[in-house]
Amino acid sequence: MAEKPLYNSRIISTFVEYIKITHPNINIEDLLIDSGINSYEIEDEGHWLTQRQVDNFHDALIEKGVDPSIFREAGRFMISSRSIATIRQFIMGFITPIHAYTMLEKVASYLNLGVTFKANKISSNKVEIITKTVAGVNEKPYQCENRQGSLEAVAKLFTNRLPLLEHPACMHQGGAHCQYIISWEE
């Protein structure tokens, strides 16, 4: 049975764009070959990658000596990436960070089918996000790091500053889910 496609190619396309800026010495074609990802797969916004492919991409980056913090940094970069310009425009239409975060349940499914998102408004400048893996998905800690960066980027899109992100529960550290509490200056 073939592995289930879970992650939209725009995620890896964003990484590639970020790597070209921050690590111009890395040969992207070699990186993709090492990952088992064809260049046409990341060029097609309608293409979905498997957990194995994104894990191989992670492993190939680490083998090239890239600092593991790249996963969170690339998440922060995601909101300014050309590869998700359409989604960025959609998010900007919500006018406030609270509206953008509460719409994540719908927006996230355009990029990630491996986790579910639930947003709870705490106050006018604070939100709780709960993510859970879908049955049969074995998400990795680096994906949680990338998600933290992406969640930070949403508030930054509106405020031009990184928000405070707390992560009191993590499924990669024994929790049943990941809980993120994000607050920002209005």
Secondary structure, DSSP 8 states (H G I E B T S, - for coil): ----EEEEHHHHHHHHHHHHHH-TTS-HHHHHHHHT--HHHHH-TT-EEEHHHHHHHHHHHHHTT--TTHHHHHHHHHTT-GGGHHHHHHHHTT-SHHHHHHTHHHHGGGTBSSEEEEEEEEETTEEEEEEEE-TT----HHHHHHHHHHHHHHHHHHHSS--EEEEEE-GGGT-SSEEEEEE---
